[in-house]
Amino acid sequence: MMKQRVAIATSVLGFLVLAGAAPALAYQTATLSGTGQARVYDNSTANNAKVGAWDSTSDSNPVYAQYYRNASSGTQRNLWNKLGSGTEAYSGTGSWVIKARICESQMAQPDDCSVYVAMSH
């Protein structure tokens, strides 16, 4: 009987951990292969959208996300991530993100950027 209770408790705990982790994984992306991603979180909730700039490469080049928000659709915003490979920098929350892209800063040459990706809300 004790083994059955432990198995049920473990299953319930596992479900709660997975259920609690699911919202953190819900995001839309603009990806540049070998560089990283611009990630848009919580874009379905007004004034709660957040942008992330994720660096996937272990080179010394920083990445940045460029994006436009609904409340100021004519203003391009930039979010830099200079922390290195495997890290993500985050913006503050704000209105819906209309479109976003990820770029890698290149010394003495034009930056590499993905295309802009329209974000749904």
Biopython code that builds the backbone (N, CA, C, O; Angstrom):
import numpy as np
from Bio.PDB.StructureBuilder import StructureBuilder

atoms = [
    (1, "MET", "N", (0.817, -1.190, 0.000)),
    (1, "MET", "CA", (0.000, 0.000, 0.000)),
    (1, "MET", "C", (0.866, 1.261, 0.000)),
    (1, "MET", "O", (0.530, 2.250, -0.651)),
    (2, "MET", "N", (1.972, 1.222, 0.726)),
    (2, "MET", "CA", (2.880, 2.365, 0.790)),
    (2, "MET", "C", (3.475, 2.681, -0.578)),
    (2, "MET", "O", (3.580, 3.849, -0.950)),
    (3, "LYS", "N", (3.868, 1.648, -1.335)),
    (3, "LYS", "CA", (4.441, 1.853, -2.665)),
    (3, "LYS", "C", (3.432, 2.517, -3.592)),
    (3, "LYS", "O", (3.803, 3.367, -4.402)),
    (4, "GLN", "N", (2.170, 2.143, -3.485)),
    (4, "GLN", "CA", (1.131, 2.714, -4.334)),
    (4, "GLN", "C", (0.948, 4.201, -4.009)),
    (4, "GLN", "O", (0.798, 5.004, -4.930)),
    (5, "ARG", "N", (0.956, 4.588, -2.744)),
    (5, "ARG", "CA", (0.815, 5.991, -2.352)),
    (5, "ARG", "C", (1.989, 6.822, -2.861)),
    (5, "ARG", "O", (1.797, 7.938, -3.342)),
    (6, "VAL", "N", (3.201, 6.284, -2.757)),
    (6, "VAL", "CA", (4.390, 6.993, -3.238)),
    (6, "VAL", "C", (4.312, 7.189, -4.744)),
    (6, "VAL", "O", (4.632, 8.269, -5.239)),
    (7, "ALA", "N", (3.895, 6.172, -5.476)),
    (7, "ALA", "CA", (3.778, 6.279, -6.935)),
    (7, "ALA", "C", (2.747, 7.321, -7.325)),
    (7, "ALA", "O", (2.980, 8.106, -8.245)),
    (8, "ILE", "N", (1.600, 7.343, -6.633)),
    (8, "ILE", "CA", (0.564, 8.334, -6.937)),
    (8, "ILE", "C", (1.064, 9.733, -6.603)),
    (8, "ILE", "O", (0.864, 10.656, -7.393)),
    (9, "ALA", "N", (1.703, 9.913, -5.466)),
    (9, "ALA", "CA", (2.236, 11.220, -5.074)),
    (9, "ALA", "C", (3.287, 11.696, -6.068)),
    (9, "ALA", "O", (3.323, 12.875, -6.419)),
    (10, "THR", "N", (4.137, 10.789, -6.519)),
    (10, "THR", "CA", (5.158, 11.144, -7.506)),
    (10, "THR", "C", (4.519, 11.543, -8.823)),
    (10, "THR", "O", (4.961, 12.507, -9.449)),
    (11, "SER", "N", (3.502, 10.834, -9.255)),
    (11, "SER", "CA", (2.808, 11.155, -10.504)),
    (11, "SER", "C", (2.138, 12.520, -10.430)),
    (11, "SER", "O", (2.224, 13.311, -11.370)),
    (12, "VAL", "N", (1.467, 12.798, -9.309)),
    (12, "VAL", "CA", (0.806, 14.089, -9.138)),
    (12, "VAL", "C", (1.836, 15.206, -9.114)),
    (12, "VAL", "O", (1.633, 16.237, -9.755)),
    (13, "LEU", "N", (2.931, 15.029, -8.397)),
    (13, "LEU", "CA", (3.991, 16.028, -8.344)),
    (13, "LEU", "C", (4.576, 16.265, -9.733)),
    (13, "LEU", "O", (4.807, 17.410, -10.122)),
    (14, "GLY", "N", (4.819, 15.182, -10.487)),
    (14, "GLY", "CA", (5.337, 15.312, -11.842)),
    (14, "GLY", "C", (4.395, 16.093, -12.732)),
    (14, "GLY", "O", (4.843, 16.918, -13.528)),
    (15, "PHE", "N", (3.098, 15.851, -12.615)),
    (15, "PHE", "CA", (2.105, 16.580, -13.404)),
    (15, "PHE", "C", (2.108, 18.060, -13.031)),
    (15, "PHE", "O", (2.070, 18.918, -13.913)),
    (16, "LEU", "N", (2.153, 18.369, -11.730)),
    (16, "LEU", "CA", (2.157, 19.758, -11.292)),
    (16, "LEU", "C", (3.402, 20.494, -11.776)),
    (16, "LEU", "O", (3.322, 21.661, -12.161)),
    (17, "VAL", "N", (4.544, 19.824, -11.760)),
    (17, "VAL", "CA", (5.774, 20.449, -12.250)),
    (17, "VAL", "C", (5.656, 20.732, -13.739)),
    (17, "VAL", "O", (6.007, 21.823, -14.189)),
    (18, "LEU", "N", (5.167, 19.770, -14.509)),
    (18, "LEU", "CA", (5.006, 19.973, -15.946)),
    (18, "LEU", "C", (3.962, 21.033, -16.244)),
    (18, "LEU", "O", (4.173, 21.881, -17.110)),
    (19, "ALA", "N", (2.845, 20.997, -15.543)),
    (19, "ALA", "CA", (1.788, 21.982, -15.760)),
    (19, "ALA", "C", (2.283, 23.380, -15.410)),
    (19, "ALA", "O", (1.947, 24.342, -16.100)),
    (20, "GLY", "N", (3.067, 23.504, -14.360)),
    (20, "GLY", "CA", (3.600, 24.804, -13.966)),
    (20, "GLY", "C", (4.644, 25.323, -14.927)),
    (20, "GLY", "O", (4.805, 26.536, -15.058)),
    (21, "ALA", "N", (5.368, 24.432, -15.612)),
    (21, "ALA", "CA", (6.431, 24.848, -16.524)),
    (21, "ALA", "C", (5.905, 25.223, -17.895)),
    (21, "ALA", "O", (6.577, 25.954, -18.622)),
    (22, "ALA", "N", (4.738, 24.753, -18.270)),
    (22, "ALA", "CA", (4.226, 24.951, -19.629)),
    (22, "ALA", "C", (4.128, 26.411, -20.053)),
    (22, "ALA", "O", (4.580, 26.728, -21.153)),
    (23, "PRO", "N", (3.563, 27.331, -19.250)),
    (23, "PRO", "CA", (3.450, 28.713, -19.708)),
    (23, "PRO", "C", (4.800, 29.365, -19.989)),
    (23, "PRO", "O", (4.883, 30.211, -20.879)),
    (24, "ALA", "N", (5.842, 29.012, -19.276)),
    (24, "ALA", "CA", (7.153, 29.618, -19.496)),
    (24, "ALA", "C", (7.729, 29.238, -20.859)),
    (24, "ALA", "O", (8.602, 29.934, -21.377)),
    (25, "LEU", "N", (7.255, 28.157, -21.432)),
    (25, "LEU", "CA", (7.766, 27.711, -22.719)),
    (25, "LEU", "C", (6.959, 28.261, -23.886)),
    (25, "LEU", "O", (7.338, 28.042, -25.037)),
    (26, "ALA", "N", (5.871, 28.959, -23.635)),
    (26, "ALA", "CA", (5.007, 29.469, -24.700)),
    (26, "ALA", "C", (5.547, 30.796, -25.228)),
    (26, "ALA", "O", (5.388, 31.840, -24.596)),
    (27, "TYR", "N", (6.176, 30.739, -26.375)),
    (27, "TYR", "CA", (6.677, 31.955, -27.000)),
    (27, "TYR", "C", (6.723, 31.780, -28.511)),
    (27, "TYR", "O", (6.693, 30.661, -29.022)),
    (28, "GLN", "N", (6.798, 32.903, -29.213)),
    (28, "GLN", "CA", (6.954, 32.913, -30.667)),
    (28, "GLN", "C", (8.387, 33.351, -30.964)),
    (28, "GLN", "O", (8.993, 34.081, -30.179)),
    (29, "THR", "N", (8.923, 32.904, -32.096)),
    (29, "THR", "CA", (10.327, 33.207, -32.367)),
    (29, "THR", "C", (10.583, 33.727, -33.771)),
    (29, "THR", "O", (9.821, 33.482, -34.707)),
    (30, "ALA", "N", (11.686, 34.453, -33.876)),
    (30, "ALA", "CA", (12.342, 34.772, -35.144)),
    (30, "ALA", "C", (13.752, 34.218, -34.976)),
    (30, "ALA", "O", (14.458, 34.602, -34.043)),
    (31, "THR", "N", (14.171, 33.324, -35.863)),
    (31, "THR", "CA", (15.439, 32.606, -35.683)),
    (31, "THR", "C", (16.409, 32.915, -36.814)),
    (31, "THR", "O", (16.015, 33.022, -37.976)),
    (32, "LEU", "N", (17.680, 33.055, -36.460)),
    (32, "LEU", "CA", (18.767, 33.141, -37.428)),
    (32, "LEU", "C", (19.689, 31.977, -37.121)),
    (32, "LEU", "O", (20.310, 31.939, -36.060)),
    (33, "SER", "N", (19.783, 31.037, -38.032)),
    (33, "SER", "CA", (20.551, 29.812, -37.812)),
    (33, "SER", "C", (21.984, 30.130, -37.396)),
    (33, "SER", "O", (22.650, 30.960, -38.014)),
    (34, "GLY", "N", (22.446, 29.466, -36.348)),
    (34, "GLY", "CA", (23.806, 29.656, -35.874)),
    (34, "GLY", "C", (24.017, 30.921, -35.077)),
    (34, "GLY", "O", (25.158, 31.274, -34.778)),
    (35, "THR", "N", (22.941, 31.619, -34.724)),
    (35, "THR", "CA", (23.059, 32.878, -33.995)),
    (35, "THR", "C", (22.210, 32.897, -32.740)),
    (35, "THR", "O", (22.727, 33.056, -31.635)),
    (36, "GLY", "N", (20.901, 32.736, -32.910)),
    (36, "GLY", "CA", (20.003, 32.810, -31.763)),
    (36, "GLY", "C", (18.583, 33.066, -32.190)),
    (36, "GLY", "O", (18.204, 32.820, -33.335)),
    (37, "GLN", "N", (17.792, 33.568, -31.242)),
    (37, "GLN", "CA", (16.383, 33.819, -31.487)),
    (37, "GLN", "C", (15.933, 35.102, -30.804)),
    (37, "GLN", "O", (16.410, 35.459, -29.726)),
    (38, "ALA", "N", (14.991, 35.794, -31.470)),
    (38, "ALA", "CA", (14.196, 36.822, -30.807)),
    (38, "ALA", "C", (12.949, 36.086, -30.356)),
    (38, "ALA", "O", (12.271, 35.461, -31.171)),
    (39, "ARG", "N", (12.642, 36.150, -29.079)),
    (39, "ARG", "CA", (11.500, 35.437, -28.522)),
    (39, "ARG", "C", (10.488, 36.434, -27.976)),
    (39, "ARG", "O", (10.847, 37.401, -27.305)),
    (40, "VAL", "N", (9.212, 36.181, -28.275)),
    (40, "VAL", "CA", (8.138, 37.045, -27.782)),
    (40, "VAL", "C", (7.248, 36.218, -26.862)),
    (40, "VAL", "O", (6.670, 35.214, -27.280)),
    (41, "TYR", "N", (7.144, 36.643, -25.614)),
    (41, "TYR", "CA", (6.385, 35.938, -24.581)),
    (41, "TYR", "C", (5.087, 36.675, -24.274)),
    (41, "TYR", "O", (5.042, 37.904, -24.325)),
    (42, "ASP", "N", (4.043, 35.935, -23.960)),
    (42, "ASP", "CA", (2.747, 36.480, -23.503)),
    (42, "ASP", "C", (2.202, 37.554, -24.441)),
    (42, "ASP", "O", (1.724, 38.591, -23.981)),
    (43, "ASN", "N", (2.267, 37.321, -25.732)),
    (43, "ASN", "CA", (1.796, 38.314, -26.687)),
    (43, "ASN", "C", (0.279, 38.348, -26.801)),
    (43, "ASN", "O", (-0.260, 39.247, -27.446)),
    (44, "SER", "N", (-0.419, 37.402, -26.200)),
    (44, "SER", "CA", (-1.882, 37.375, -26.288)),
    (44, "SER", "C", (-2.545, 38.230, -25.209)),
    (44, "SER", "O", (-3.757, 38.442, -25.252)),
    (45, "THR", "N", (-1.777, 38.717, -24.257)),
    (45, "THR", "CA", (-2.319, 39.526, -23.169)),
    (45, "THR", "C", (-1.866, 40.972, -23.340)),
    (45, "THR", "O", (-0.669, 41.255, -23.380)),
    (46, "ALA", "N", (-2.827, 41.880, -23.441)),
    (46, "ALA", "CA", (-2.493, 43.301, -23.637)),
    (46, "ALA", "C", (-1.612, 43.802, -22.502)),
    (46, "ALA", "O", (-1.857, 43.502, -21.333)),
    (47, "ASN", "N", (-0.594, 44.560, -22.851)),
    (47, "ASN", "CA", (0.341, 45.193, -21.911)),
    (47, "ASN", "C", (1.146, 44.213, -21.071)),
    (47, "ASN", "O", (1.648, 44.571, -20.005)),
    (48, "ASN", "N", (1.273, 42.971, -21.550)),
    (48, "ASN", "CA", (2.057, 41.989, -20.806)),
    (48, "ASN", "C", (3.114, 41.320, -21.694)),
    (48, "ASN", "O", (3.827, 40.431, -21.228)),
    (49, "ALA", "N", (3.226, 41.727, -22.947)),
    (49, "ALA", "CA", (4.177, 41.104, -23.867)),
    (49, "ALA", "C", (5.610, 41.477, -23.477)),
    (49, "ALA", "O", (5.895, 42.608, -23.083)),
    (50, "LYS", "N", (6.496, 40.495, -23.600)),
    (50, "LYS", "CA", (7.905, 40.673, -23.247)),
    (50, "LYS", "C", (8.743, 40.076, -24.367)),
    (50, "LYS", "O", (8.357, 39.067, -24.957)),
    (51, "VAL", "N", (9.883, 40.684, -24.667)),
    (51, "VAL", "CA", (10.785, 40.213, -25.718)),
    (51, "VAL", "C", (12.058, 39.668, -25.075)),
    (51, "VAL", "O", (12.542, 40.204, -24.078)),
    (52, "GLY", "N", (12.590, 38.599, -25.656)),
    (52, "GLY", "CA", (13.860, 38.037, -25.227)),
    (52, "GLY", "C", (14.820, 37.963, -26.397)),
    (52, "GLY", "O", (14.400, 37.713, -27.527)),
    (53, "ALA", "N", (16.097, 38.174, -26.144)),
    (53, "ALA", "CA", (17.155, 38.003, -27.146)),
    (53, "ALA", "C", (18.039, 36.865, -26.656)),
    (53, "ALA", "O", (18.797, 37.023, -25.699)),
    (54, "TRP", "N", (17.934, 35.709, -27.323)),
    (54, "TRP", "CA", (18.648, 34.500, -26.904)),
    (54, "TRP", "C", (19.853, 34.272, -27.814)),
    (54, "TRP", "O", (19.722, 34.263, -29.038)),
    (55, "ASP", "N", (21.024, 34.088, -27.209)),
    (55, "ASP", "CA", (22.276, 33.844, -27.935)),
    (55, "ASP", "C", (22.580, 32.351, -27.901)),
    (55, "ASP", "O", (22.704, 31.759, -26.829)),
    (56, "SER", "N", (22.701, 31.746, -29.081)),
    (56, "SER", "CA", (22.930, 30.297, -29.145)),
    (56, "SER", "C", (24.357, 29.919, -29.529)),
    (56, "SER", "O", (24.674, 28.732, -29.608)),
    (57, "THR", "N", (25.220, 30.896, -29.766)),
    (57, "THR", "CA", (26.550, 30.607, -30.290)),
    (57, "THR", "C", (27.652, 31.021, -29.322)),
    (57, "THR", "O", (27.547, 32.043, -28.645)),
    (58, "SER", "N", (28.699, 30.224, -29.267)),
    (58, "SER", "CA", (29.809, 30.526, -28.343)),
    (58, "SER", "C", (30.899, 31.359, -29.005)),
    (58, "SER", "O", (32.085, 31.159, -28.743)),
    (59, "ASP", "N", (30.500, 32.287, -29.859)),
    (59, "ASP", "CA", (31.477, 33.232, -30.404)),
    (59, "ASP", "C", (31.462, 34.480, -29.523)),
    (59, "ASP", "O", (30.745, 34.520, -28.524)),
    (60, "SER", "N", (32.226, 35.474, -29.875)),
    (60, "SER", "CA", (32.282, 36.679, -29.042)),
    (60, "SER", "C", (31.355, 37.780, -29.553)),
    (60, "SER", "O", (31.441, 38.921, -29.098)),
    (61, "ASN", "N", (30.475, 37.451, -30.488)),
    (61, "ASN", "CA", (29.589, 38.462, -31.061)),
    (61, "ASN", "C", (28.272, 38.543, -30.287)),
    (61, "ASN", "O", (27.582, 37.534, -30.139)),
    (62, "PRO", "N", (27.915, 39.733, -29.793)),
    (62, "PRO", "CA", (26.628, 39.865, -29.110)),
    (62, "PRO", "C", (25.466, 39.784, -30.104)),
    (62, "PRO", "O", (25.638, 40.017, -31.300)),
    (63, "VAL", "N", (24.297, 39.454, -29.592)),
    (63, "VAL", "CA", (23.082, 39.428, -30.408)),
    (63, "VAL", "C", (22.117, 40.482, -29.884)),
    (63, "VAL", "O", (22.213, 40.920, -28.738)),
    (64, "TYR", "N", (21.183, 40.879, -30.746)),
    (64, "TYR", "CA", (20.144, 41.819, -30.317)),
    (64, "TYR", "C", (18.863, 41.543, -31.078)),
    (64, "TYR", "O", (18.878, 41.144, -32.243)),
    (65, "ALA", "N", (17.755, 41.765, -30.389)),
    (65, "ALA", "CA", (16.432, 41.640, -30.997)),
    (65, "ALA", "C", (15.967, 43.035, -31.391)),
    (65, "ALA", "O", (16.127, 43.992, -30.634)),
    (66, "GLN", "N", (15.396, 43.137, -32.576)),
    (66, "GLN", "CA", (14.754, 44.371, -33.009)),
    (66, "GLN", "C", (13.270, 44.065, -33.110)),
    (66, "GLN", "O", (12.880, 43.033, -33.655)),
    (67, "TYR", "N", (12.440, 44.964, -32.586)),
    (67, "TYR", "CA", (11.014, 44.683, -32.563)),
    (67, "TYR", "C", (10.191, 45.970, -32.535)),
    (67, "TYR", "O", (10.704, 47.047, -32.231)),
    (68, "TYR", "N", (8.908, 45.835, -32.856)),
    (68, "TYR", "CA", (7.949, 46.934, -32.855)),
    (68, "TYR", "C", (6.761, 46.545, -31.981)),
    (68, "TYR", "O", (6.260, 45.423, -32.064)),
    (69, "ARG", "N", (6.318, 47.476, -31.147)),
    (69, "ARG", "CA", (5.165, 47.247, -30.282)),
    (69, "ARG", "C", (3.939, 47.972, -30.848)),
    (69, "ARG", "O", (4.063, 48.966, -31.564)),
    (70, "ASN", "N", (2.769, 47.459, -30.515)),
    (70, "ASN", "CA", (1.511, 48.028, -30.989)),
    (70, "ASN", "C", (1.312, 49.474, -30.540)),
    (70, "ASN", "O", (0.839, 50.296, -31.326)),
    (71, "ALA", "N", (1.655, 49.798, -29.318)),
    (71, "ALA", "CA", (1.428, 51.143, -28.772)),
    (71, "ALA", "C", (2.306, 52.206, -29.425)),
    (71, "ALA", "O", (1.974, 53.391, -29.374)),
    (72, "SER", "N", (3.410, 51.810, -30.031)),
    (72, "SER", "CA", (4.313, 52.751, -30.709)),
    (72, "SER", "C", (4.824, 52.079, -31.980)),
    (72, "SER", "O", (6.017, 51.811, -32.123)),
    (73, "SER", "N", (3.902, 51.813, -32.894)),
    (73, "SER", "CA", (4.194, 50.973, -34.067)),
    (73, "SER", "C", (5.239, 51.551, -35.014)),
    (73, "SER", "O", (5.777, 50.818, -35.844)),
    (74, "GLY", "N", (5.538, 52.835, -34.915)),
    (74, "GLY", "CA", (6.552, 53.437, -35.774)),
    (74, "GLY", "C", (7.936, 53.478, -35.144)),
    (74, "GLY", "O", (8.873, 53.996, -35.751)),
    (75, "THR", "N", (8.078, 52.947, -33.947)),
    (75, "THR", "CA", (9.350, 53.000, -33.218)),
    (75, "THR", "C", (10.005, 51.627, -33.172)),
    (75, "THR", "O", (9.456, 50.684, -32.603)),
    (76, "GLN", "N", (11.187, 51.526, -33.778)),
    (76, "GLN", "CA", (11.957, 50.280, -33.685)),
    (76, "GLN", "C", (12.674, 50.254, -32.347)),
    (76, "GLN", "O", (13.341, 51.216, -31.969)),
    (77, "ARG", "N", (12.531, 49.147, -31.638)),
    (77, "ARG", "CA", (13.193, 48.974, -30.346)),
    (77, "ARG", "C", (14.299, 47.932, -30.493)),
    (77, "ARG", "O", (14.193, 47.016, -31.308)),
    (78, "ASN", "N", (15.356, 48.078, -29.704)),
    (78, "ASN", "CA", (16.486, 47.145, -29.726)),
    (78, "ASN", "C", (16.731, 46.607, -28.331)),
    (78, "ASN", "O", (16.759, 47.364, -27.361)),
    (79, "LEU", "N", (16.905, 45.311, -28.233)),
    (79, "LEU", "CA", (17.219, 44.652, -26.971)),
    (79, "LEU", "C", (18.521, 43.887, -27.155)),
    (79, "LEU", "O", (18.568, 42.915, -27.909)),
    (80, "TRP", "N", (19.571, 44.315, -26.475)),
    (80, "TRP", "CA", (20.890, 43.707, -26.606)),
    (80, "TRP", "C", (21.105, 42.591, -25.604)),
    (80, "TRP", "O", (20.636, 42.656, -24.467)),
    (81, "ASN", "N", (21.827, 41.559, -26.044)),
    (81, "ASN", "CA", (22.301, 40.501, -25.160)),
    (81, "ASN", "C", (23.800, 40.366, -25.389)),
    (81, "ASN", "O", (24.235, 39.849, -26.418)),
    (82, "LYS", "N", (24.578, 40.831, -24.435)),
    (82, "LYS", "CA", (26.045, 40.774, -24.512)),
    (82, "LYS", "C", (26.611, 39.783, -23.498)),
    (82, "LYS", "O", (27.802, 39.818, -23.188)),
    (83, "LEU", "N", (25.747, 38.891, -22.978)),
    (83, "LEU", "CA", (26.153, 37.971, -21.917)),
    (83, "LEU", "C", (26.799, 36.689, -22.420)),
    (83, "LEU", "O", (27.447, 35.988, -21.642)),
    (84, "GLY", "N", (26.641, 36.362, -23.706)),
    (84, "GLY", "CA", (27.297, 35.185, -24.261)),
    (84, "GLY", "C", (26.375, 34.015, -24.506)),
    (84, "GLY", "O", (25.168, 34.079, -24.275)),
    (85, "SER", "N", (26.975, 32.952, -24.978)),
    (85, "SER", "CA", (26.253, 31.753, -25.401)),
    (85, "SER", "C", (25.370, 31.161, -24.306)),
    (85, "SER", "O", (25.762, 31.072, -23.142)),
    (86, "GLY", "N", (24.167, 30.760, -24.716)),
    (86, "GLY", "CA", (23.244, 30.110, -23.800)),
    (86, "GLY", "C", (22.521, 31.049, -22.862)),
    (86, "GLY", "O", (21.891, 30.598, -21.906)),
    (87, "THR", "N", (22.597, 32.359, -23.114)),
    (87, "THR", "CA", (21.931, 33.325, -22.244)),
    (87, "THR", "C", (20.819, 34.051, -22.990)),
    (87, "THR", "O", (20.778, 34.057, -24.220)),
    (88, "GLU", "N", (19.926, 34.657, -22.232)),
    (88, "GLU", "CA", (18.828, 35.420, -22.812)),
    (88, "GLU", "C", (18.634, 36.697, -22.015)),
    (88, "GLU", "O", (18.580, 36.665, -20.786)),
    (89, "ALA", "N", (18.529, 37.813, -22.707)),
    (89, "ALA", "CA", (18.215, 39.102, -22.082)),
    (89, "ALA", "C", (16.733, 39.373, -22.337)),
    (89, "ALA", "O", (16.188, 38.941, -23.352)),
    (90, "TYR", "N", (16.081, 40.087, -21.417)),
    (90, "TYR", "CA", (14.648, 40.323, -21.512)),
    (90, "TYR", "C", (14.323, 41.810, -21.470)),
    (90, "TYR", "O", (14.991, 42.592, -20.793)),
    (91, "SER", "N", (13.284, 42.180, -22.207)),
    (91, "SER", "CA", (12.749, 43.537, -22.137)),
    (91, "SER", "C", (11.763, 43.610, -20.974)),
    (91, "SER", "O", (11.451, 42.599, -20.346)),
    (92, "GLY", "N", (11.289, 44.789, -20.705)),
    (92, "GLY", "CA", (10.173, 44.938, -19.787)),
    (92, "GLY", "C", (8.891, 44.556, -20.511)),
    (92, "GLY", "O", (8.905, 44.323, -21.720)),
    (93, "THR", "N", (7.797, 44.492, -19.791)),
    (93, "THR", "CA", (6.519, 44.165, -20.416)),
    (93, "THR", "C", (5.922, 45.405, -21.062)),
    (93, "THR", "O", (6.231, 46.534, -20.679)),
    (94, "GLY", "N", (5.066, 45.176, -22.043)),
    (94, "GLY", "CA", (4.432, 46.280, -22.744)),
    (94, "GLY", "C", (3.349, 45.782, -23.675)),
    (94, "GLY", "O", (2.897, 44.642, -23.563)),
    (95, "SER", "N", (2.936, 46.636, -24.594)),
    (95, "SER", "CA", (1.868, 46.278, -25.525)),
    (95, "SER", "C", (2.316, 45.157, -26.463)),
    (95, "SER", "O", (3.491, 44.793, -26.499)),
    (96, "TRP", "N", (1.363, 44.621, -27.218)),
    (96, "TRP", "CA", (1.646, 43.518, -28.133)),
    (96, "TRP", "C", (2.833, 43.826, -29.032)),
    (96, "TRP", "O", (3.055, 44.976, -29.410)),
    (97, "VAL", "N", (3.589, 42.799, -29.368)),
    (97, "VAL", "CA", (4.697, 42.932, -30.305)),
    (97, "VAL", "C", (4.163, 42.620, -31.697)),
    (97, "VAL", "O", (3.584, 41.556, -31.920)),
    (98, "ILE", "N", (4.356, 43.537, -32.622)),
    (98, "ILE", "CA", (3.848, 43.386, -33.987)),
    (98, "ILE", "C", (4.763, 42.477, -34.800)),
    (98, "ILE", "O", (4.305, 41.541, -35.454)),
    (99, "LYS", "N", (6.072, 42.769, -34.748)),
    (99, "LYS", "CA", (7.050, 41.957, -35.478)),
    (99, "LYS", "C", (8.385, 42.039, -34.766)),
    (99, "LYS", "O", (8.657, 42.977, -34.017)),
    (100, "ALA", "N", (9.226, 41.014, -35.021)),
    (100, "ALA", "CA", (10.537, 40.959, -34.372)),
    (100, "ALA", "C", (11.519, 40.213, -35.259)),
    (100, "ALA", "O", (11.133, 39.427, -36.124)),
    (101, "ARG", "N", (12.799, 40.481, -35.023)),
    (101, "ARG", "CA", (13.870, 39.727, -35.683)),
    (101, "ARG", "C", (15.067, 39.681, -34.744)),
    (101, "ARG", "O", (15.145, 40.444, -33.781)),
    (102, "ILE", "N", (16.003, 38.771, -35.036)),
    (102, "ILE", "CA", (17.231, 38.645, -34.252)),
    (102, "ILE", "C", (18.418, 39.007, -35.143)),
    (102, "ILE", "O", (18.427, 38.683, -36.331)),
    (103, "CYS", "N", (19.409, 39.673, -34.573)),
    (103, "CYS", "CA", (20.603, 40.068, -35.321)),
    (103, "CYS", "C", (21.849, 39.706, -34.513)),
    (103, "CYS", "O", (21.815, 39.640, -33.284)),
    (104, "GLU", "N", (22.945, 39.473, -35.230)),
    (104, "GLU", "CA", (24.235, 39.268, -34.590)),
    (104, "GLU", "C", (25.147, 40.404, -35.001)),
    (104, "GLU", "O", (25.314, 40.676, -36.190)),
    (105, "SER", "N", (25.733, 41.065, -34.025)),
    (105, "SER", "CA", (26.635, 42.176, -34.274)),
    (105, "SER", "C", (27.944, 41.647, -34.865)),
    (105, "SER", "O", (28.547, 40.720, -34.325)),
    (106, "GLN", "N", (28.375, 42.242, -35.973)),
    (106, "GLN", "CA", (29.613, 41.852, -36.649)),
    (106, "GLN", "C", (30.573, 43.033, -36.654)),
    (106, "GLN", "O", (30.171, 44.159, -36.948)),
    (107, "MET", "N", (31.831, 42.786, -36.332)),
    (107, "MET", "CA", (32.817, 43.862, -36.352)),
    (107, "MET", "C", (33.237, 44.155, -37.797)),
    (107, "MET", "O", (33.536, 43.243, -38.568)),
    (108, "ALA", "N", (33.251, 45.420, -38.137)),
    (108, "ALA", "CA", (33.738, 45.912, -39.430)),
    (108, "ALA", "C", (33.014, 45.329, -40.637)),
    (108, "ALA", "O", (33.581, 45.263, -41.728)),
    (109, "GLN", "N", (31.779, 44.909, -40.453)),
    (109, "GLN", "CA", (30.951, 44.439, -41.562)),
    (109, "GLN", "C", (29.483, 44.535, -41.149)),
    (109, "GLN", "O", (29.174, 44.679, -39.966)),
    (110, "PRO", "N", (28.588, 44.456, -42.120)),
    (110, "PRO", "CA", (27.164, 44.552, -41.765)),
    (110, "PRO", "C", (26.730, 43.416, -40.838)),
    (110, "PRO", "O", (27.226, 42.294, -40.936)),
    (111, "ASP", "N", (25.800, 43.727, -39.942)),
    (111, "ASP", "CA", (25.281, 42.714, -39.023)),
    (111, "ASP", "C", (24.437, 41.695, -39.783)),
    (111, "ASP", "O", (23.784, 42.024, -40.773)),
    (112, "ASP", "N", (24.462, 40.446, -39.299)),
    (112, "ASP", "CA", (23.596, 39.401, -39.843)),
    (112, "ASP", "C", (22.267, 39.465, -39.111)),
    (112, "ASP", "O", (22.243, 39.471, -37.881)),
    (113, "CYS", "N", (21.157, 39.513, -39.846)),
    (113, "CYS", "CA", (19.829, 39.583, -39.244)),
    (113, "CYS", "C", (18.885, 38.603, -39.912)),
    (113, "CYS", "O", (18.997, 38.332, -41.108)),
    (114, "SER", "N", (17.957, 38.075, -39.134)),
    (114, "SER", "CA", (16.890, 37.267, -39.701)),
    (114, "SER", "C", (15.890, 38.215, -40.373)),
    (114, "SER", "O", (16.017, 39.435, -40.268)),
    (115, "VAL", "N", (14.921, 37.660, -41.045)),
    (115, "VAL", "CA", (13.822, 38.478, -41.559)),
    (115, "VAL", "C", (12.916, 38.818, -40.389)),
    (115, "VAL", "O", (12.911, 38.124, -39.372)),
    (116, "TYR", "N", (12.153, 39.885, -40.537)),
    (116, "TYR", "CA", (11.146, 40.180, -39.523)),
    (116, "TYR", "C", (10.057, 39.137, -39.581)),
    (116, "TYR", "O", (9.626, 38.735, -40.661)),
    (117, "VAL", "N", (9.614, 38.700, -38.424)),
    (117, "VAL", "CA", (8.522, 37.726, -38.335)),
    (117, "VAL", "C", (7.343, 38.413, -37.674)),
    (117, "VAL", "O", (7.472, 38.980, -36.589)),
    (118, "ALA", "N", (6.186, 38.360, -38.336)),
    (118, "ALA", "CA", (4.967, 38.927, -37.755)),
    (118, "ALA", "C", (4.544, 38.043, -36.579)),
    (118, "ALA", "O", (4.510, 36.818, -36.695)),
    (119, "MET", "N", (4.226, 38.669, -35.458)),
    (119, "MET", "CA", (3.823, 37.944, -34.258)),
    (119, "MET", "C", (2.314, 38.027, -34.088)),
    (119, "MET", "O", (1.735, 39.109, -34.181)),
    (120, "SER", "N", (1.684, 36.908, -33.845)),
    (120, "SER", "CA", (0.246, 36.915, -33.616)),
    (120, "SER", "C", (-0.040, 37.274, -32.177)),
    (120, "SER", "O", (0.806, 37.086, -31.302)),
    (121, "HIS", "N", (-1.240, 37.795, -31.926)),
    (121, "HIS", "CA", (-1.620, 38.105, -30.536)),
    (121, "HIS", "C", (-3.030, 37.681, -30.260)),
    (121, "HIS", "O", (-3.521, 37.861, -29.145)),
]
sb = StructureBuilder()
sb.init_structure("model")
sb.init_model(0)
sb.init_chain("A")
sb.init_seg("    ")
for serial, (resi, resn, name, xyz) in enumerate(atoms, 1):
    if name == "N":
        sb.init_residue(resn, " ", resi, " ")
    sb.init_atom(name, np.array(xyz, "f"), 0.0, 1.0, " ", f" {name:<3s}", serial, name[0])
structure = sb.get_structure()
